[in-house]
Amino acid sequence: MERRAYATFMKQWPGEIESLQVTSTGDNFFDYLTEDLTLDFVLGALIGDFERIQHYPEKGYQIEQPIPPEVEAAYQALKPLAA
């Protein structure tokens, strides 16, 4: 999710940037889940963000980012699980 925020920022505010940090808590994925943030909800958000990273550059919303083959493979494996 941080990558999409970074890609959007870099596209919408081009030019010299002295400093930019996009971070998270560094929690374990399963520690992130709660009663309100269920696995299905988080997986759906993750898949949606990944698809936006793939398609939003062509719409002019974000910069393009390389997607490693192993990340694409993980997406292909997880997408059918997202309800």
MOBEL-V859983 format. One record per helix or strand. SS is the DSSP state (a for helix, b for strand). FROM is the first residue (numbers start at 1). LEN is the number of residues. Records with the same first field share a line. If there is no record, write none. Layout:
SS->FROM-LEN ; FROM-LEN
//
This chain:
a->2-11 ; 29-4 ; 39-21 ; 69-11
//
